[in-house]
Amino acid sequence: MAKTLILGHSGSGKSTLAKHLSVSAQLSHLDLDTLAWQVGEPPQRAALAQSTQAILDFTLGNND
């Protein structure tokens, strides 16, 4: 199984590239911002245990 990790500075297009790659290659996609931040103004950091569990759930559900 191939995995792709995209790194870059804030605003550099990482999320856009990841979405494009996931669609074109039919890959699972995990946007860490959606797990790390709660919706609101200003955004607040989600509880670490909650984010950790969400990452674990995604990883276990997409390990093929």
All heavy atoms as TSV, in Angstrom:
chain	resi	resn	atom	element	x	y	z
A	1	MET	N	N	0.844	-1.172	0.000
A	1	MET	CA	C	0.000	0.000	0.000
A	1	MET	C	C	0.892	1.239	0.000
A	1	MET	O	O	1.798	1.382	0.823
A	1	MET	CB	C	-0.893	-0.016	1.243
A	1	MET	CG	C	-1.587	1.285	1.474
A	1	MET	SD	S	-2.695	1.390	2.911
A	1	MET	CE	C	-1.704	0.767	4.234
A	2	ALA	N	N	0.626	2.140	-0.918
A	2	ALA	CA	C	1.379	3.384	-1.003
A	2	ALA	C	C	0.713	4.440	-0.131
A	2	ALA	O	O	-0.504	4.485	-0.017
A	2	ALA	CB	C	1.438	3.868	-2.435
A	3	LYS	N	N	1.519	5.257	0.493
A	3	LYS	CA	C	1.026	6.369	1.304
A	3	LYS	C	C	1.727	7.632	0.842
A	3	LYS	O	O	2.885	7.600	0.427
A	3	LYS	CB	C	1.309	6.132	2.785
A	3	LYS	CG	C	0.573	4.941	3.346
A	3	LYS	CD	C	0.866	4.760	4.807
A	3	LYS	CE	C	0.143	3.524	5.324
A	3	LYS	NZ	N	0.377	3.334	6.745
A	4	THR	N	N	1.023	8.736	0.921
A	4	THR	CA	C	1.589	10.016	0.527
A	4	THR	C	C	1.448	10.988	1.684
A	4	THR	O	O	0.368	11.135	2.242
A	4	THR	CB	C	0.860	10.592	-0.700
A	4	THR	OG1	O	0.941	9.648	-1.772
A	4	THR	CG2	C	1.477	11.895	-1.144
A	5	LEU	N	N	2.523	11.629	2.037
A	5	LEU	CA	C	2.529	12.646	3.083
A	5	LEU	C	C	2.895	13.962	2.434
A	5	LEU	O	O	3.895	14.052	1.725
A	5	LEU	CB	C	3.552	12.289	4.167
A	5	LEU	CG	C	3.729	13.278	5.299
A	5	LEU	CD1	C	2.438	13.417	6.098
A	5	LEU	CD2	C	4.865	12.852	6.202
A	6	ILE	N	N	2.057	14.968	2.636
A	6	ILE	CA	C	2.275	16.269	2.020
A	6	ILE	C	C	2.637	17.274	3.119
A	6	ILE	O	O	1.893	17.444	4.073
A	6	ILE	CB	C	1.016	16.734	1.267
A	6	ILE	CG1	C	0.648	15.717	0.185
A	6	ILE	CG2	C	1.231	18.119	0.675
A	6	ILE	CD1	C	-0.679	15.960	-0.479
A	7	LEU	N	N	3.778	17.897	2.964
A	7	LEU	CA	C	4.263	18.881	3.932
A	7	LEU	C	C	4.420	20.233	3.254
A	7	LEU	O	O	4.736	20.300	2.067
A	7	LEU	CB	C	5.611	18.453	4.504
A	7	LEU	CG	C	5.652	17.104	5.227
A	7	LEU	CD1	C	7.083	16.737	5.560
A	7	LEU	CD2	C	4.813	17.162	6.468
A	8	GLY	N	N	4.235	21.292	3.990
A	8	GLY	CA	C	4.451	22.623	3.440
A	8	GLY	C	C	4.002	23.694	4.406
A	8	GLY	O	O	3.374	23.410	5.420
A	9	HIS	N	N	4.307	24.910	4.069
A	9	HIS	CA	C	3.945	26.055	4.894
A	9	HIS	C	C	2.454	26.332	4.815
A	9	HIS	O	O	1.771	25.906	3.879
A	9	HIS	CB	C	4.721	27.302	4.451
A	9	HIS	CG	C	6.184	27.204	4.706
A	9	HIS	ND1	N	6.729	27.342	5.956
A	9	HIS	CD2	C	7.210	26.956	3.865
A	9	HIS	CE1	C	8.041	27.200	5.881
A	9	HIS	NE2	N	8.350	26.959	4.622
A	10	SER	N	N	1.945	27.077	5.759
A	10	SER	CA	C	0.555	27.493	5.778
A	10	SER	C	C	0.216	28.241	4.491
A	10	SER	O	O	0.970	29.111	4.047
A	10	SER	CB	C	0.328	28.406	6.995
A	10	SER	OG	O	-0.982	28.874	7.017
A	11	GLY	N	N	-0.908	27.859	3.878
A	11	GLY	CA	C	-1.342	28.533	2.663
A	11	GLY	C	C	-0.626	28.120	1.399
A	11	GLY	O	O	-0.798	28.751	0.355
A	12	SER	N	N	0.174	27.061	1.456
A	12	SER	CA	C	0.967	26.669	0.285
A	12	SER	C	C	0.231	25.733	-0.671
A	12	SER	O	O	0.780	25.370	-1.709
A	12	SER	CB	C	2.279	26.015	0.735
A	12	SER	OG	O	2.017	24.806	1.433
A	13	GLY	N	N	-1.005	25.328	-0.332
A	13	GLY	CA	C	-1.783	24.485	-1.240
A	13	GLY	C	C	-1.783	23.011	-0.892
A	13	GLY	O	O	-2.166	22.179	-1.710
A	14	LYS	N	N	-1.367	22.671	0.321
A	14	LYS	CA	C	-1.311	21.261	0.731
A	14	LYS	C	C	-2.679	20.588	0.664
A	14	LYS	O	O	-2.815	19.493	0.119
A	14	LYS	CB	C	-0.763	21.125	2.154
A	14	LYS	CG	C	0.631	21.638	2.358
A	14	LYS	CD	C	1.065	21.531	3.812
A	14	LYS	CE	C	0.199	22.271	4.785
A	14	LYS	NZ	N	0.184	23.728	4.669
A	15	SER	N	N	-3.695	21.240	1.212
A	15	SER	CA	C	-5.035	20.650	1.243
A	15	SER	C	C	-5.601	20.498	-0.158
A	15	SER	O	O	-6.212	19.470	-0.487
A	15	SER	CB	C	-5.980	21.504	2.091
A	15	SER	OG	O	-5.558	21.494	3.437
A	16	THR	N	N	-5.393	21.491	-0.998
A	16	THR	CA	C	-5.877	21.421	-2.378
A	16	THR	C	C	-5.203	20.276	-3.123
A	16	THR	O	O	-5.868	19.498	-3.828
A	16	THR	CB	C	-5.609	22.762	-3.098
A	16	THR	OG1	O	-6.275	23.799	-2.387
A	16	THR	CG2	C	-6.091	22.719	-4.532
A	17	LEU	N	N	-3.906	20.134	-2.981
A	17	LEU	CA	C	-3.174	19.045	-3.623
A	17	LEU	C	C	-3.640	17.694	-3.099
A	17	LEU	O	O	-3.871	16.759	-3.873
A	17	LEU	CB	C	-1.666	19.204	-3.398
A	17	LEU	CG	C	-0.793	18.064	-3.928
A	17	LEU	CD1	C	-0.963	17.901	-5.431
A	17	LEU	CD2	C	0.664	18.299	-3.554
A	18	ALA	N	N	-3.809	17.585	-1.793
A	18	ALA	CA	C	-4.242	16.322	-1.201
A	18	ALA	C	C	-5.620	15.914	-1.705
A	18	ALA	O	O	-5.856	14.745	-2.036
A	18	ALA	CB	C	-4.250	16.429	0.325
A	19	LYS	N	N	-6.540	16.866	-1.777
A	19	LYS	CA	C	-7.884	16.569	-2.291
A	19	LYS	C	C	-7.815	16.113	-3.735
A	19	LYS	O	O	-8.474	15.154	-4.138
A	19	LYS	CB	C	-8.791	17.789	-2.157
A	19	LYS	CG	C	-9.195	18.076	-0.741
A	19	LYS	CD	C	-10.007	19.356	-0.647
A	19	LYS	CE	C	-10.184	19.766	0.793
A	19	LYS	NZ	N	-10.818	21.074	0.927
A	20	HIS	N	N	-7.015	16.799	-4.551
A	20	HIS	CA	C	-6.866	16.438	-5.959
A	20	HIS	C	C	-6.294	15.021	-6.094
A	20	HIS	O	O	-6.811	14.217	-6.873
A	20	HIS	CB	C	-5.968	17.448	-6.672
A	20	HIS	CG	C	-5.643	17.064	-8.077
A	20	HIS	ND1	N	-6.553	17.177	-9.110
A	20	HIS	CD2	C	-4.530	16.532	-8.616
A	20	HIS	CE1	C	-5.990	16.741	-10.221
A	20	HIS	NE2	N	-4.762	16.357	-9.946
A	21	LEU	N	N	-5.243	14.730	-5.362
A	21	LEU	CA	C	-4.627	13.402	-5.435
A	21	LEU	C	C	-5.579	12.305	-4.963
A	21	LEU	O	O	-5.634	11.225	-5.553
A	21	LEU	CB	C	-3.343	13.359	-4.591
A	21	LEU	CG	C	-2.163	14.172	-5.116
A	21	LEU	CD1	C	-1.017	14.130	-4.109
A	21	LEU	CD2	C	-1.713	13.664	-6.468
A	22	SER	N	N	-6.326	12.585	-3.908
A	22	SER	CA	C	-7.230	11.557	-3.379
A	22	SER	C	C	-8.336	11.236	-4.374
A	22	SER	O	O	-8.723	10.079	-4.526
A	22	SER	CB	C	-7.821	11.978	-2.031
A	22	SER	OG	O	-8.723	13.049	-2.176
A	23	VAL	N	N	-8.823	12.246	-5.073
A	23	VAL	CA	C	-9.876	12.009	-6.066
A	23	VAL	C	C	-9.306	11.302	-7.287
A	23	VAL	O	O	-9.848	10.288	-7.742
A	23	VAL	CB	C	-10.558	13.340	-6.465
A	23	VAL	CG1	C	-11.472	13.153	-7.664
A	23	VAL	CG2	C	-11.340	13.904	-5.291
A	24	SER	N	N	-8.197	11.813	-7.820
A	24	SER	CA	C	-7.654	11.261	-9.059
A	24	SER	C	C	-7.121	9.836	-8.888
A	24	SER	O	O	-7.188	9.045	-9.811
A	24	SER	CB	C	-6.565	12.170	-9.626
A	24	SER	OG	O	-5.455	12.232	-8.760
A	25	ALA	N	N	-6.619	9.506	-7.708
A	25	ALA	CA	C	-6.070	8.165	-7.467
A	25	ALA	C	C	-7.017	7.287	-6.641
A	25	ALA	O	O	-6.653	6.182	-6.264
A	25	ALA	CB	C	-4.718	8.269	-6.771
A	26	GLN	N	N	-8.208	7.795	-6.343
A	26	GLN	CA	C	-9.196	7.072	-5.542
A	26	GLN	C	C	-8.592	6.605	-4.211
A	26	GLN	O	O	-8.652	5.440	-3.847
A	26	GLN	CB	C	-9.776	5.901	-6.320
A	26	GLN	CG	C	-10.519	6.338	-7.557
A	26	GLN	CD	C	-11.086	5.188	-8.352
A	26	GLN	OE1	O	-10.778	4.030	-8.102
A	26	GLN	NE2	N	-11.911	5.503	-9.316
A	27	LEU	N	N	-8.012	7.568	-3.496
A	27	LEU	CA	C	-7.365	7.300	-2.218
A	27	LEU	C	C	-8.190	7.887	-1.078
A	27	LEU	O	O	-8.949	8.832	-1.266
A	27	LEU	CB	C	-5.977	7.944	-2.188
A	27	LEU	CG	C	-4.993	7.494	-3.249
A	27	LEU	CD1	C	-3.764	8.389	-3.234
A	27	LEU	CD2	C	-4.619	6.044	-3.032
A	28	SER	N	N	-8.009	7.350	0.100
A	28	SER	CA	C	-8.609	7.933	1.292
A	28	SER	C	C	-7.890	9.250	1.589
A	28	SER	O	O	-6.709	9.404	1.302
A	28	SER	CB	C	-8.446	6.994	2.488
A	28	SER	OG	O	-9.088	5.777	2.240
A	29	HIS	N	N	-8.619	10.184	2.179
A	29	HIS	CA	C	-8.048	11.499	2.453
A	29	HIS	C	C	-8.385	11.911	3.879
A	29	HIS	O	O	-9.540	11.841	4.286
A	29	HIS	CB	C	-8.629	12.505	1.447
A	29	HIS	CG	C	-8.236	13.909	1.725
A	29	HIS	ND1	N	-9.135	14.855	2.161
A	29	HIS	CD2	C	-7.049	14.553	1.642
A	29	HIS	CE1	C	-8.518	16.007	2.311
A	29	HIS	NE2	N	-7.255	15.851	2.014
A	30	LEU	N	N	-7.391	12.327	4.621
A	30	LEU	CA	C	-7.580	12.792	5.993
A	30	LEU	C	C	-7.027	14.209	6.102
A	30	LEU	O	O	-5.832	14.433	5.920
A	30	LEU	CB	C	-6.859	11.870	6.982
A	30	LEU	CG	C	-6.886	12.311	8.444
A	30	LEU	CD1	C	-8.312	12.331	8.969
A	30	LEU	CD2	C	-6.022	11.390	9.284
A	31	ASP	N	N	-7.897	15.158	6.381
A	31	ASP	CA	C	-7.497	16.547	6.590
A	31	ASP	C	C	-7.399	16.766	8.094
A	31	ASP	O	O	-8.410	16.808	8.790
A	31	ASP	CB	C	-8.523	17.486	5.970
A	31	ASP	CG	C	-8.156	18.953	6.109
A	31	ASP	OD1	O	-7.142	19.265	6.760
A	31	ASP	OD2	O	-8.895	19.785	5.565
A	32	LEU	N	N	-6.197	16.890	8.596
A	32	LEU	CA	C	-5.982	16.990	10.035
A	32	LEU	C	C	-6.609	18.242	10.646
A	32	LEU	O	O	-6.993	18.234	11.811
A	32	LEU	CB	C	-4.489	16.928	10.361
A	32	LEU	CG	C	-3.828	15.587	10.063
A	32	LEU	CD1	C	-2.326	15.683	10.323
A	32	LEU	CD2	C	-4.437	14.478	10.893
A	33	ASP	N	N	-6.745	19.305	9.866
A	33	ASP	CA	C	-7.373	20.520	10.401
A	33	ASP	C	C	-8.798	20.248	10.866
A	33	ASP	O	O	-9.251	20.832	11.852
A	33	ASP	CB	C	-7.384	21.636	9.362
A	33	ASP	CG	C	-6.034	22.315	9.217
A	33	ASP	OD1	O	-5.200	22.171	10.136
A	33	ASP	OD2	O	-5.816	22.979	8.197
A	34	THR	N	N	-9.516	19.389	10.159
A	34	THR	CA	C	-10.898	19.099	10.549
A	34	THR	C	C	-10.964	18.328	11.860
A	34	THR	O	O	-11.992	18.339	12.534
A	34	THR	CB	C	-11.641	18.305	9.459
A	34	THR	OG1	O	-11.003	17.033	9.276
A	34	THR	CG2	C	-11.653	19.061	8.144
A	35	LEU	N	N	-9.878	17.670	12.219
A	35	LEU	CA	C	-9.834	16.927	13.481
A	35	LEU	C	C	-9.246	17.755	14.618
A	35	LEU	O	O	-9.593	17.556	15.770
A	35	LEU	CB	C	-8.998	15.658	13.317
A	35	LEU	CG	C	-9.442	14.693	12.217
A	35	LEU	CD1	C	-8.506	13.496	12.179
A	35	LEU	CD2	C	-10.873	14.271	12.402
A	36	ALA	N	N	-8.373	18.672	14.285
A	36	ALA	CA	C	-7.659	19.432	15.303
A	36	ALA	C	C	-8.426	20.655	15.797
A	36	ALA	O	O	-8.205	21.101	16.912
A	36	ALA	CB	C	-6.297	19.873	14.768
A	37	TRP	N	N	-9.332	21.182	14.964
A	37	TRP	CA	C	-9.989	22.436	15.300
A	37	TRP	C	C	-11.501	22.281	15.351
A	37	TRP	O	O	-12.104	21.643	14.502
A	37	TRP	CB	C	-9.627	23.521	14.285
A	37	TRP	CG	C	-8.169	23.796	14.280
A	37	TRP	CD1	C	-7.244	23.328	13.402
A	37	TRP	CD2	C	-7.446	24.565	15.238
A	37	TRP	NE1	N	-5.989	23.768	13.736
A	37	TRP	CE2	C	-6.093	24.534	14.869
A	37	TRP	CE3	C	-7.811	25.298	16.367
A	37	TRP	CZ2	C	-5.105	25.191	15.588
A	37	TRP	CZ3	C	-6.824	25.943	17.080
A	37	TRP	CH2	C	-5.496	25.900	16.689
A	38	GLN	N	N	-12.112	22.922	16.337
A	38	GLN	CA	C	-13.565	22.966	16.439
A	38	GLN	C	C	-14.064	24.150	15.628
A	38	GLN	O	O	-13.401	25.188	15.547
A	38	GLN	CB	C	-13.998	23.131	17.897
A	38	GLN	CG	C	-13.608	21.977	18.786
A	38	GLN	CD	C	-13.954	22.253	20.242
A	38	GLN	OE1	O	-14.255	23.367	20.631
A	38	GLN	NE2	N	-13.898	21.206	21.040
A	39	VAL	N	N	-15.242	23.998	15.035
A	39	VAL	CA	C	-15.834	25.078	14.257
A	39	VAL	C	C	-16.243	26.205	15.203
A	39	VAL	O	O	-16.808	25.961	16.272
A	39	VAL	CB	C	-17.061	24.559	13.477
A	39	VAL	CG1	C	-17.719	25.688	12.704
A	39	VAL	CG2	C	-16.651	23.428	12.538
A	40	GLY	N	N	-15.956	27.421	14.833
A	40	GLY	CA	C	-16.327	28.575	15.644
A	40	GLY	C	C	-15.439	29.753	15.335
A	40	GLY	O	O	-14.471	29.648	14.601
A	41	GLU	N	N	-15.784	30.874	15.905
A	41	GLU	CA	C	-14.999	32.095	15.734
A	41	GLU	C	C	-14.589	32.619	17.090
A	41	GLU	O	O	-15.455	33.013	17.864
A	41	GLU	CB	C	-15.800	33.164	15.000
A	41	GLU	CG	C	-15.743	33.085	13.500
A	41	GLU	CD	C	-14.340	33.143	12.926
A	41	GLU	OE1	O	-13.506	33.952	13.392
A	41	GLU	OE2	O	-14.065	32.365	12.012
A	42	PRO	N	N	-13.371	32.662	17.435
A	42	PRO	CA	C	-12.275	32.060	16.686
A	42	PRO	C	C	-12.274	30.549	16.880
A	42	PRO	O	O	-12.808	30.042	17.873
A	42	PRO	CB	C	-11.024	32.687	17.321
A	42	PRO	CG	C	-11.426	32.950	18.734
A	42	PRO	CD	C	-12.897	33.303	18.678
A	43	PRO	N	N	-11.664	29.799	15.937
A	43	PRO	CA	C	-11.598	28.348	16.106
A	43	PRO	C	C	-10.856	27.993	17.391
A	43	PRO	O	O	-9.925	28.690	17.790
A	43	PRO	CB	C	-10.807	27.870	14.885
A	43	PRO	CG	C	-10.803	29.016	13.935
A	43	PRO	CD	C	-11.008	30.253	14.735
A	44	GLN	N	N	-11.290	26.929	18.012
A	44	GLN	CA	C	-10.630	26.462	19.242
A	44	GLN	C	C	-10.069	25.073	18.991
A	44	GLN	O	O	-10.644	24.291	18.248
A	44	GLN	CB	C	-11.645	26.408	20.383
A	44	GLN	CG	C	-12.298	27.737	20.646
A	44	GLN	CD	C	-12.039	28.229	22.043
A	44	GLN	OE1	O	-11.611	27.491	22.909
A	44	GLN	NE2	N	-12.310	29.494	22.257
A	45	ARG	N	N	-8.972	24.779	19.643
A	45	ARG	CA	C	-8.343	23.457	19.503
A	45	ARG	C	C	-9.272	22.410	20.095
A	45	ARG	O	O	-9.763	22.561	21.207
A	45	ARG	CB	C	-6.993	23.459	20.235
A	45	ARG	CG	C	-6.243	22.140	20.242
A	45	ARG	CD	C	-5.734	21.834	18.836
A	45	ARG	NE	N	-4.837	20.699	18.819
A	45	ARG	CZ	C	-5.231	19.438	18.591
A	45	ARG	NH1	N	-6.492	19.150	18.422
A	45	ARG	NH2	N	-4.347	18.475	18.548
A	46	ALA	N	N	-9.498	21.332	19.347
A	46	ALA	CA	C	-10.275	20.213	19.864
A	46	ALA	C	C	-9.444	19.498	20.934
A	46	ALA	O	O	-8.212	19.599	20.956
A	46	ALA	CB	C	-10.625	19.253	18.729
A	47	ALA	N	N	-10.116	18.797	21.793
A	47	ALA	CA	C	-9.407	18.039	22.829
A	47	ALA	C	C	-8.454	17.038	22.168
A	47	ALA	O	O	-8.813	16.380	21.190
A	47	ALA	CB	C	-10.406	17.301	23.709
A	48	LEU	N	N	-7.249	16.950	22.697
A	48	LEU	CA	C	-6.238	16.068	22.121
A	48	LEU	C	C	-6.727	14.621	22.070
A	48	LEU	O	O	-6.513	13.928	21.063
A	48	LEU	CB	C	-4.929	16.169	22.914
A	48	LEU	CG	C	-3.741	15.416	22.352
A	48	LEU	CD1	C	-3.452	15.833	20.914
A	48	LEU	CD2	C	-2.518	15.642	23.215
A	49	ALA	N	N	-7.388	14.156	23.118
A	49	ALA	CA	C	-7.889	12.778	23.134
A	49	ALA	C	C	-8.902	12.558	22.018
A	49	ALA	O	O	-8.919	11.502	21.367
A	49	ALA	CB	C	-8.510	12.460	24.488
A	50	GLN	N	N	-9.733	13.554	21.756
A	50	GLN	CA	C	-10.732	13.460	20.695
A	50	GLN	C	C	-10.051	13.398	19.320
A	50	GLN	O	O	-10.416	12.579	18.474
A	50	GLN	CB	C	-11.664	14.665	20.767
A	50	GLN	CG	C	-12.718	14.725	19.697
A	50	GLN	CD	C	-13.534	16.016	19.799
A	50	GLN	OE1	O	-13.466	16.731	20.791
A	50	GLN	NE2	N	-14.293	16.297	18.773
A	51	SER	N	N	-9.073	14.246	19.080
A	51	SER	CA	C	-8.339	14.249	17.815
A	51	SER	C	C	-7.584	12.941	17.620
A	51	SER	O	O	-7.581	12.367	16.533
A	51	SER	CB	C	-7.351	15.416	17.769
A	51	SER	OG	O	-8.018	16.645	17.833
A	52	THR	N	N	-6.946	12.476	18.673
A	52	THR	CA	C	-6.196	11.225	18.612
A	52	THR	C	C	-7.105	10.062	18.255
A	52	THR	O	O	-6.769	9.225	17.404
A	52	THR	CB	C	-5.485	10.956	19.950
A	52	THR	OG1	O	-4.604	12.041	20.238
A	52	THR	CG2	C	-4.694	9.662	19.912
A	53	GLN	N	N	-8.278	10.003	18.861
A	53	GLN	CA	C	-9.229	8.924	18.574
A	53	GLN	C	C	-9.715	8.996	17.129
A	53	GLN	O	O	-9.847	7.967	16.463
A	53	GLN	CB	C	-10.411	8.966	19.536
A	53	GLN	CG	C	-11.352	7.786	19.388
A	53	GLN	CD	C	-10.671	6.459	19.678
A	53	GLN	OE1	O	-10.055	6.285	20.731
A	53	GLN	NE2	N	-10.755	5.526	18.758
A	54	ALA	N	N	-9.972	10.186	16.637
A	54	ALA	CA	C	-10.426	10.344	15.256
A	54	ALA	C	C	-9.354	9.883	14.264
A	54	ALA	O	O	-9.660	9.232	13.258
A	54	ALA	CB	C	-10.812	11.789	14.990
A	55	ILE	N	N	-8.099	10.191	14.542
A	55	ILE	CA	C	-6.997	9.741	13.686
A	55	ILE	C	C	-6.893	8.221	13.733
A	55	ILE	O	O	-6.737	7.561	12.699
A	55	ILE	CB	C	-5.669	10.405	14.094
A	55	ILE	CG1	C	-5.727	11.899	13.808
A	55	ILE	CG2	C	-4.488	9.756	13.371
A	55	ILE	CD1	C	-4.592	12.691	14.421
A	56	LEU	N	N	-6.994	7.655	14.905
A	56	LEU	CA	C	-6.945	6.205	15.058
A	56	LEU	C	C	-8.101	5.540	14.307
A	56	LEU	O	O	-7.897	4.558	13.576
A	56	LEU	CB	C	-6.985	5.824	16.537
A	56	LEU	CG	C	-6.909	4.344	16.869
A	56	LEU	CD1	C	-5.627	3.724	16.335
A	56	LEU	CD2	C	-7.019	4.137	18.362
A	57	ASP	N	N	-9.296	6.074	14.435
A	57	ASP	CA	C	-10.457	5.535	13.731
A	57	ASP	C	C	-10.249	5.567	12.220
A	57	ASP	O	O	-10.540	4.600	11.516
A	57	ASP	CB	C	-11.724	6.310	14.088
A	57	ASP	CG	C	-12.165	6.109	15.530
A	57	ASP	OD1	O	-11.666	5.168	16.197
A	57	ASP	OD2	O	-12.996	6.916	15.996
A	58	PHE	N	N	-9.742	6.692	11.707
A	58	PHE	CA	C	-9.484	6.806	10.273
A	58	PHE	C	C	-8.442	5.791	9.834
A	58	PHE	O	O	-8.607	5.102	8.837
A	58	PHE	CB	C	-9.013	8.223	9.920
A	58	PHE	CG	C	-8.652	8.374	8.475
A	58	PHE	CD1	C	-9.629	8.715	7.550
A	58	PHE	CD2	C	-7.357	8.174	8.027
A	58	PHE	CE1	C	-9.298	8.846	6.197
A	58	PHE	CE2	C	-7.022	8.295	6.705
A	58	PHE	CZ	C	-7.982	8.634	5.774
A	59	THR	N	N	-7.360	5.698	10.593
A	59	THR	CA	C	-6.270	4.791	10.243
A	59	THR	C	C	-6.737	3.339	10.221
A	59	THR	O	O	-6.440	2.589	9.292
A	59	THR	CB	C	-5.109	4.954	11.240
A	59	THR	OG1	O	-4.690	6.323	11.246
A	59	THR	CG2	C	-3.926	4.078	10.861
A	60	LEU	N	N	-7.474	2.943	11.230
A	60	LEU	CA	C	-7.960	1.563	11.290
A	60	LEU	C	C	-8.994	1.273	10.208
A	60	LEU	O	O	-9.081	0.143	9.730
A	60	LEU	CB	C	-8.544	1.273	12.676
A	60	LEU	CG	C	-7.540	1.276	13.826
A	60	LEU	CD1	C	-8.259	1.127	15.170
A	60	LEU	CD2	C	-6.494	0.191	13.632
A	61	GLY	N	N	-9.742	2.277	9.814
A	61	GLY	CA	C	-10.769	2.084	8.798
A	61	GLY	C	C	-10.262	2.188	7.377
A	61	GLY	O	O	-10.989	1.906	6.427
A	62	ASN	N	N	-9.023	2.607	7.207
A	62	ASN	CA	C	-8.457	2.806	5.855
A	62	ASN	C	C	-7.077	2.178	5.736
A	62	ASN	O	O	-6.137	2.784	5.247
A	62	ASN	CB	C	-8.362	4.307	5.559
A	62	ASN	CG	C	-9.703	4.952	5.460
A	62	ASN	OD1	O	-10.396	4.791	4.463
A	62	ASN	ND2	N	-10.089	5.656	6.500
A	63	ASN	N	N	-6.941	0.964	6.156
A	63	ASN	CA	C	-5.628	0.319	6.157
A	63	ASN	C	C	-5.448	-0.693	5.040
A	63	ASN	O	O	-4.592	-1.565	5.119
A	63	ASN	CB	C	-5.336	-0.324	7.509
A	63	ASN	CG	C	-6.365	-1.390	7.856
A	63	ASN	OD1	O	-7.297	-1.629	7.099
A	63	ASN	ND2	N	-6.200	-2.031	8.997
A	64	ASP	N	N	-6.253	-0.600	3.995
A	64	ASP	CA	C	-6.113	-1.565	2.901
A	64	ASP	C	C	-5.077	-1.178	1.894
A	64	ASP	O	O	-4.483	-0.239	1.824
A	64	ASP	CB	C	-7.448	-1.748	2.200
A	64	ASP	CG	C	-8.165	-0.447	1.871
A	64	ASP	OD1	O	-7.923	0.550	2.563
A	64	ASP	OD2	O	-8.982	-0.441	0.947
